[in-house]
Amino acid sequence: MKVVILAGGFGTRLSEYTDTIPKPMVPIGNKPIIEHIMDIYASYGHIDFYIALGYKGEIIKNHFKNFPKKWNINLIDTGSDTLTGGRLKRLNKYLNDDDFLLTYGDGISDIDINQLIKFHKDHGKLVTISAVRPPARFGSLSLKGSDVLKFKEKTQLGESWINGGFFVMKPKFLDFIQGDATVLESNPLEKVTDLREIKAFKHEGFWQCMDHKSDKDLLDQMLKAKKAPWIK
């Protein structure tokens, strides 16, 4: 199954790095996060990649120019100012023959990709979205007055779900995207939700996005300690 990675954003919240390189090229350990993401898919046998480029796309192109792994990597310019939905729409000609996988260039997980696909095929809707527990950025306190009843160090928040960024989609979903100025997470996904054409695959395991330097530092620490759940 084809794997689309949206890798064109400006990454402004990680400006310590993204002033000079695109966010997907920010390293975790000794390789960029986009490679970690591709490794997740490759570990389940999915090596046909379509990477939607934008901001500083040439740096990603140069990285994969003499790439040693035998993956099919298609690097497609989708415009420096194009929004997430628009980037996907620009890949329309590559994706009109079968269901495809989609993710962002800044999030990693130990999600079972093949179980995600099976869930998608079983329900038959246009879109499967992965639902994950949001990681807490701060330790949580349970209080009674000024008394601390419980302290819980940084962990996942168990009471809510968020978009985990690992999708499976039918090509017809692209009909809901108008053009370059369309945000994927806005009108297109809201529309298929109204039509009841989307299902959530609940993933209770590890998930982490890299929005801030503290996220990168956490992932680096996990890798260094050999406690990186996303690595098979």
C-alpha positions as semicolon CSV with decimal commas, in nm:
position;residue;x (nm);y (nm);z (nm)
1;M;0,000;0,000;0,000
2;K;0,125;0,350;-0,086
3;V;0,243;0,565;0,205
4;V;0,198;0,944;0,187
5;I;0,401;1,161;0,424
6;L;0,320;1,531;0,456
7;A;0,662;1,692;0,489
8;G;0,622;2,050;0,375
9;G;0,528;2,259;0,678
10;F;0,736;2,538;0,831
11;G;0,771;2,382;1,177
12;T;0,773;2,721;1,348
13;R;0,736;2,580;1,700
14;L;1,068;2,401;1,656
15;S;1,253;2,702;1,518
16;E;1,575;2,608;1,699
17;Y;1,620;2,359;1,414
18;T;1,374;2,454;1,141
19;D;1,535;2,789;1,065
20;T;1,793;2,585;0,874
21;I;1,631;2,246;0,799
22;P;1,273;2,127;0,743
23;K;1,105;1,970;1,044
24;P;1,105;1,611;0,907
25;M;1,485;1,634;0,887
26;V;1,529;1,715;1,258
27;P;1,733;1,423;1,392
28;I;1,630;1,172;1,655
29;G;1,955;1,000;1,742
30;N;2,160;0,968;1,426
31;K;1,885;0,997;1,165
32;P;1,600;1,237;1,082
33;I;1,254;1,175;1,222
34;I;1,114;1,114;0,873
35;E;1,338;0,810;0,846
36;H;1,211;0,678;1,179
37;I;0,856;0,721;1,044
38;M;0,942;0,537;0,723
39;D;1,102;0,259;0,927
40;I;0,770;0,209;1,108
41;Y;0,590;0,149;0,780
42;A;0,873;-0,057;0,632
43;S;0,866;-0,289;0,933
44;Y;0,513;-0,385;0,821
45;G;0,617;-0,427;0,457
46;H;0,506;-0,088;0,323
47;I;0,795;0,070;0,134
48;D;0,621;0,265;-0,147
49;F;0,657;0,623;-0,023
50;Y;0,517;0,950;-0,161
51;I;0,662;1,246;0,027
52;A;0,486;1,581;-0,017
53;L;0,758;1,848;-0,006
54;G;0,737;2,220;0,059
55;Y;0,954;2,427;0,292
56;K;1,325;2,351;0,229
57;G;1,227;2,045;0,027
58;E;1,567;2,036;-0,145
59;I;1,727;1,926;0,184
60;I;1,498;1,622;0,196
61;K;1,572;1,550;-0,170
62;N;1,946;1,561;-0,105
63;H;1,912;1,328;0,193
64;F;1,745;1,059;-0,015
65;K;1,958;1,106;-0,328
66;N;2,186;0,810;-0,255
67;F;1,969;0,639;0,004
68;P;2,094;0,283;0,071
69;K;1,761;0,117;0,157
70;K;1,570;-0,048;-0,125
71;W;1,253;0,156;-0,084
72;N;1,050;0,323;-0,359
73;I;1,075;0,690;-0,259
74;N;0,889;0,954;-0,461
75;L;0,974;1,313;-0,364
76;I;0,706;1,550;-0,494
77;D;0,711;1,930;-0,471
78;T;0,369;2,045;-0,348
79;G;0,437;2,417;-0,300
80;S;0,598;2,611;-0,019
81;D;0,273;2,771;0,103
82;T;0,031;2,486;0,033
83;L;-0,168;2,366;0,334
84;T;-0,204;2,006;0,448
85;G;-0,515;1,923;0,245
86;G;-0,374;2,092;-0,062
87;R;-0,054;1,889;-0,041
88;L;-0,254;1,568;-0,042
89;K;-0,472;1,691;-0,330
90;R;-0,161;1,759;-0,538
91;L;-0,075;1,388;-0,513
92;N;-0,409;1,293;-0,668
93;K;-0,259;1,141;-0,984
94;Y;-0,048;0,902;-0,778
95;L;-0,331;0,787;-0,552
96;N;-0,631;0,720;-0,775
97;D;-0,603;0,343;-0,793
98;D;-0,625;0,209;-0,436
99;D;-0,655;0,289;-0,066
100;F;-0,345;0,458;0,075
101;L;-0,175;0,533;0,405
102;L;-0,115;0,891;0,522
103;T;0,079;1,048;0,805
104;Y;0,262;1,364;0,905
105;G;0,639;1,410;0,906
106;D;0,670;1,468;1,280
107;G;0,498;1,188;1,476
108;I;0,605;0,837;1,573
109;S;0,426;0,548;1,737
110;D;0,432;0,174;1,794
111;I;0,096;0,147;1,617
112;D;0,036;-0,180;1,430
113;I;0,005;-0,059;1,071
114;N;-0,135;-0,383;0,937
115;Q;-0,403;-0,398;1,206
116;L;-0,488;-0,038;1,116
117;I;-0,530;-0,143;0,752
118;K;-0,739;-0,449;0,843
119;F;-0,969;-0,230;1,056
120;H;-1,007;0,008;0,761
121;K;-1,091;-0,261;0,511
122;D;-1,335;-0,430;0,748
123;H;-1,550;-0,120;0,803
124;G;-1,540;0,002;0,442
125;K;-1,566;0,377;0,513
126;L;-1,371;0,646;0,327
127;V;-1,132;0,727;0,612
128;T;-0,973;0,561;0,912
129;I;-0,814;0,797;1,164
130;S;-0,590;0,677;1,443
131;A;-0,701;0,786;1,790
132;V;-0,433;0,810;2,058
133;R;-0,406;0,924;2,416
134;P;-0,243;1,268;2,440
135;P;0,085;1,264;2,631
136;A;0,082;1,497;2,930
137;R;0,343;1,773;2,917
138;F;0,340;1,819;3,294
139;G;0,303;1,601;3,600
140;S;-0,054;1,592;3,730
141;L;-0,172;1,666;4,081
142;S;-0,486;1,556;4,262
143;L;-0,569;1,812;4,530
144;K;-0,806;1,859;4,820
145;G;-0,770;2,216;4,930
146;S;-0,393;2,261;4,956
147;D;-0,334;1,892;5,035
148;V;-0,178;1,686;4,758
149;L;-0,366;1,358;4,740
150;K;-0,187;1,219;4,437
151;F;0,110;1,315;4,224
152;K;0,157;1,152;3,886
153;E;0,466;1,223;3,682
154;K;0,440;1,289;3,308
155;T;0,232;1,016;3,151
156;Q;-0,052;0,981;2,905
157;L;-0,383;1,145;2,983
158;G;-0,635;0,864;2,995
159;E;-0,957;1,058;2,967
160;S;-0,943;1,183;2,607
161;W;-0,845;1,093;2,253
162;I;-0,670;1,299;1,986
163;N;-0,578;1,257;1,620
164;G;-0,267;1,038;1,610
165;G;-0,189;1,118;1,247
166;F;-0,182;0,764;1,108
167;F;-0,461;0,745;0,849
168;V;-0,590;0,503;0,588
169;M;-0,798;0,660;0,310
170;K;-0,985;0,575;-0,005
171;P;-0,888;0,790;-0,308
172;K;-1,243;0,930;-0,322
173;F;-1,162;1,128;-0,006
174;L;-0,955;1,364;-0,222
175;D;-1,280;1,486;-0,381
176;F;-1,352;1,665;-0,051
177;I;-1,035;1,877;-0,084
178;Q;-1,084;2,200;-0,279
179;G;-0,727;2,315;-0,340
180;D;-0,398;2,443;-0,200
181;A;-0,562;2,655;0,071
182;T;-0,754;2,362;0,221
183;V;-0,655;2,241;0,567
184;L;-0,690;1,863;0,583
185;E;-0,805;1,870;0,944
186;S;-1,075;2,128;0,877
187;N;-1,344;2,101;0,609
188;P;-1,250;1,766;0,445
189;L;-1,234;1,560;0,764
190;E;-1,527;1,748;0,917
191;K;-1,734;1,673;0,605
192;V;-1,667;1,298;0,603
193;T;-1,744;1,298;0,975
194;D;-2,084;1,457;0,905
195;L;-2,142;1,188;0,641
196;R;-2,039;0,914;0,886
197;E;-1,766;0,805;0,646
198;I;-1,486;0,794;0,905
199;K;-1,394;0,547;1,177
200;A;-1,136;0,571;1,457
201;F;-0,877;0,302;1,520
202;K;-0,800;0,330;1,892
203;H;-0,431;0,291;1,973
204;E;-0,357;0,263;2,345
205;G;0,019;0,224;2,302
206;F;0,307;0,465;2,249
207;W;0,262;0,783;2,047
208;Q;0,462;1,103;2,044
209;C;0,469;1,405;1,814
210;M;0,768;1,637;1,789
211;D;0,624;1,986;1,823
212;H;0,880;2,141;2,058
213;K;1,244;2,098;2,154
214;S;1,135;1,920;2,472
215;D;0,964;1,655;2,255
216;K;1,281;1,604;2,054
217;D;1,487;1,580;2,373
218;L;1,246;1,318;2,512
219;L;1,270;1,105;2,196
220;D;1,650;1,137;2,197
221;Q;1,659;1,021;2,559
222;M;1,436;0,722;2,486
223;L;1,655;0,620;2,195
224;K;1,975;0,659;2,395
225;A;1,831;0,450;2,679
226;K;1,724;0,185;2,425
227;K;1,364;0,237;2,533
228;A;1,224;0,348;2,197
229;P;0,892;0,165;2,152
230;W;0,858;0,264;1,786
231;I;1,166;0,063;1,686
232;K;1,095;-0,300;1,603
